[in-house]
Amino acid sequence: MLNSERSPITGKRVQLMATCLCDAFYDDVAAATVEVLEHLGVEVVFPEAQTCCGQPAFNGGDWTASRKVVRHTVRTFGGDEPVVVPSGSCAAMLFHGAVLEFEKEKDLPEVEALGRRTWELADFIVNGLGVKTWEGRYEATVAFHRSCHSRGTGSGEASLTLLRAVPGVRVVEFGEGEQCCGFGGTFSVSFPTISTAMGSLKLDHVRAAQPDVFVSGDMSCMMHLGGLAAKDGKPIKTRHLAQVLRDALKGGMRD
């Protein structure tokens, strides 16, 4: 969704969608997201009834089941405040995928309205709030992964803007940086051999750049590549953008 199509930001109160991966594996990413937003003077509200964005069923072709989840999400994230998501994948589901599957449904306007209020974290900070500088320090050479779901949005460039603004961070490019990591949600389950080969190729390029930390705005990509690297016996340090920004405020890298 283009920034010109967003609902205007009229205050500094947001609703946080923590995502399934935060709930199951990356609770610290959710915590870091809250700390980063609060550092910027943003009040963060967490709707307790939230579950999933509906993307797994959407990707699997079960749009009937996905629409049930999206309808619940629309009800849960009511109001006019922006919905901030530390995941380009889940954000894109709400402002793109959900709109596609509701094209012939009577509740399309409500889904579109939620999509216009939904922001991936970096996109919100840079293009929503206009923040392009960062405090603190984080001494590390960083390789940044542009996830497939953030293509066509402001998220990738916004993430790089913030990373390059952090004192101490040195962003290095790596080969075939725009290529998919191979996860693709249900793709990695349906085609595990192809998925592994894609991820291994991506890891070869990342390792060639010799970063201290591999950073992404999508936890699914982090989980996929981090898992493959560990299985190969050559683990890489992965961090979500929110963790880097939070850790910079606290003075440096964390384990």
C-alpha positions in Angstrom: 0.0 0.0 0.0 1.4 3.4 -1.0 2.0 5.9 1.8 -0.4 8.3 0.1 -3.2 5.8 0.7 -2.6 5.6 4.4 -5.0 6.9 6.9 -3.5 10.1 8.4 -1.7 9.8 11.8 -3.4 12.2 14.1 -1.8 11.2 17.4 0.8 9.1 19.1 -1.2 6.1 20.2 -1.0 2.8 18.3 -2.3 -0.7 18.6 0.4 -3.4 18.5 -0.2 -6.6 16.6 2.5 -8.9 18.0 2.0 -11.7 15.5 2.0 -15.5 15.9 5.8 -15.7 15.7 6.3 -13.2 18.6 3.8 -15.3 20.6 5.5 -18.6 19.9 9.2 -17.8 19.4 10.2 -14.1 19.5 8.6 -12.6 22.6 11.6 -10.3 22.9 10.8 -8.8 19.5 7.4 -7.7 20.8 9.0 -6.3 23.9 11.7 -4.5 21.9 8.9 -3.0 19.6 7.1 -1.6 22.6 10.3 -0.1 24.0 11.3 1.5 20.7 7.8 3.0 20.2 7.6 4.3 23.8 11.1 5.8 23.4 9.6 7.8 20.5 6.7 9.0 22.8 4.2 6.6 21.3 1.5 5.1 23.6 1.2 1.4 22.8 -2.0 -0.6 23.3 -2.1 -4.3 23.1 -5.6 -5.8 22.2 -5.8 -9.0 24.2 -8.1 -10.8 21.8 -5.7 -10.7 18.9 -4.7 -14.0 17.3 -3.4 -14.2 13.7 -3.5 -12.1 10.6 -4.9 -15.0 8.6 -1.9 -15.4 6.3 -1.2 -19.2 6.8 -4.7 -20.1 5.5 -4.5 -17.5 2.8 -1.2 -18.8 1.5 -2.5 -22.4 1.7 -5.5 -21.5 -0.5 -8.1 -21.9 2.2 -9.5 -18.4 1.9 -12.8 -19.3 3.7 -10.8 -20.1 6.8 -8.6 -17.1 6.3 -11.5 -14.7 6.0 -12.8 -15.9 9.4 -9.5 -15.0 11.0 -9.4 -11.6 9.2 -12.9 -10.7 10.4 -11.8 -11.4 13.9 -8.8 -9.2 13.4 -11.0 -6.4 12.1 -13.2 -6.6 15.2 -10.2 -6.8 17.5 -8.3 -3.9 16.1 -11.2 -1.5 16.0 -11.0 2.3 16.3 -8.9 4.8 14.3 -5.4 4.3 15.8 -2.6 2.9 13.5 -1.9 -0.8 13.9 1.8 -1.4 14.0 3.3 -4.8 13.2 6.9 -5.9 13.6 6.6 -8.1 10.5 6.5 -7.0 6.9 4.8 -10.3 6.1 1.8 -9.9 8.5 1.5 -6.2 7.6 1.3 -7.0 3.9 -1.3 -9.6 4.6 -3.6 -7.0 6.1 -3.2 -4.3 3.5 -2.8 -6.5 0.5 -3.7 -10.2 0.9 -6.8 -9.6 3.0 -8.1 -7.1 0.5 -7.7 -9.6 -2.3 -9.7 -12.3 -0.6 -12.4 -9.9 0.4 -12.9 -8.4 -3.1 -16.4 -10.0 -3.5 -17.4 -9.9 0.2 -19.8 -7.3 1.7 -17.3 -6.5 4.5 -14.6 -5.4 2.1 -14.8 -1.7 3.3 -14.0 -2.7 6.9 -11.0 -4.8 5.7 -9.7 -2.0 3.5 -10.1 0.5 6.4 -7.9 -1.8 8.7 -5.4 -2.1 5.9 -5.1 1.6 5.5 -4.3 1.9 9.3 -1.7 -1.0 9.3 2.0 -0.3 9.2 5.1 -2.4 9.4 7.3 -1.1 12.2 10.1 0.6 10.3 7.7 2.0 7.8 5.7 3.6 10.6 8.8 5.0 12.3 10.3 6.6 9.2 7.4 7.3 6.9 4.6 7.7 9.5 6.4 9.5 12.3 9.2 11.0 10.1 12.0 9.7 12.4 15.3 9.3 10.5 17.9 9.5 13.2 18.7 7.2 16.2 20.3 7.6 19.5 22.8 5.3 21.4 25.3 2.9 19.8 25.4 -0.6 18.4 28.9 -1.7 17.3 28.4 -4.3 14.5 28.7 -5.0 10.9 25.1 -5.8 9.8 23.7 -7.6 6.7 20.1 -6.6 6.2 17.6 -9.0 4.6 14.8 -7.5 2.4 11.9 -9.9 2.8 9.7 -10.7 -0.2 6.6 -9.4 1.5 8.1 -5.9 2.0 8.6 -5.4 -1.7 6.6 -2.6 -3.1 6.3 -1.0 0.3 8.3 1.5 2.2 9.6 -1.0 4.7 12.9 -2.1 3.2 14.3 1.4 2.7 12.9 2.6 6.0 14.7 -0.3 7.8 18.0 0.7 6.0 17.5 4.3 6.9 17.2 3.4 10.6 20.1 0.9 10.6 22.4 3.4 8.8 21.4 6.1 11.4 22.5 4.0 14.4 26.0 5.0 15.5 28.4 2.1 15.2 26.4 0.1 12.6 28.1 -0.7 9.3 25.6 -2.1 6.8 27.2 -4.4 4.2 25.6 -5.6 1.0 25.6 -9.2 -0.1 25.1 -11.1 -3.3 21.5 -11.6 -4.7 20.1 -9.5 -1.9 16.7 -9.3 -3.4 16.3 -13.1 -3.7 13.8 -15.0 -1.5 15.2 -16.8 1.6 13.1 -19.9 0.7 10.7 -19.8 3.7 7.5 -18.5 2.1 5.3 -19.7 4.9 3.6 -22.9 3.7 6.0 -23.1 0.7 8.7 -24.4 3.0 6.4 -27.1 4.2 5.1 -28.1 0.8 8.5 -27.9 -1.0 11.1 -28.5 1.8 13.9 -29.5 -0.6 13.6 -26.4 -2.8 13.1 -24.2 0.3 16.3 -25.5 1.9 18.3 -25.0 -1.3 17.1 -21.4 -1.6 17.9 -20.7 2.0 21.4 -22.3 1.7 22.2 -20.2 -1.3 21.1 -17.1 0.6 23.3 -18.1 3.5 26.3 -18.5 1.2 25.9 -14.9 0.1 25.4 -13.6 3.6 28.4 -15.4 5.0 30.6 -14.1 2.2 29.9 -10.6 3.4 31.1 -11.6 6.9 28.6 -9.7 9.0 28.5 -9.8 12.8 24.7 -9.8 12.7 22.0 -10.8 10.2 19.0 -8.4 10.6 15.5 -8.5 9.2 12.1 -7.0 9.7 10.5 -10.4 9.3 10.9 -13.1 12.0 9.9 -15.9 9.6 13.0 -15.2 7.4 15.2 -15.0 10.6 13.8 -18.3 11.9 14.3 -20.1 8.5 17.8 -18.9 7.8 18.9 -19.1 11.5 17.6 -22.7 11.7 19.4 -23.7 8.5 22.6 -22.2 9.6 22.5 -23.9 13.0 21.7 -27.2 11.3 24.7 -26.8 9.1 26.9 -26.3 12.2 27.7 -22.7 11.2 25.2 -20.6 13.2 24.7 -16.9 12.5 23.6 -14.3 14.9 20.1 -13.0 13.9 18.3 -9.9 15.3 15.1 -8.2 14.4 15.4 -4.5 13.6 13.4 -3.7 16.7 16.0 -5.5 18.8 18.9 -3.6 17.2 17.1 -0.2 17.8 16.3 -1.2 21.4 19.8 -2.5 22.1 21.4 0.6 20.7 19.5 2.7 23.2 20.9 0.5 25.9 24.4 0.8 24.7 25.2 -2.1 22.5 24.8 -5.7 21.3 23.1 -8.3 23.4 23.2 -12.1 23.2 
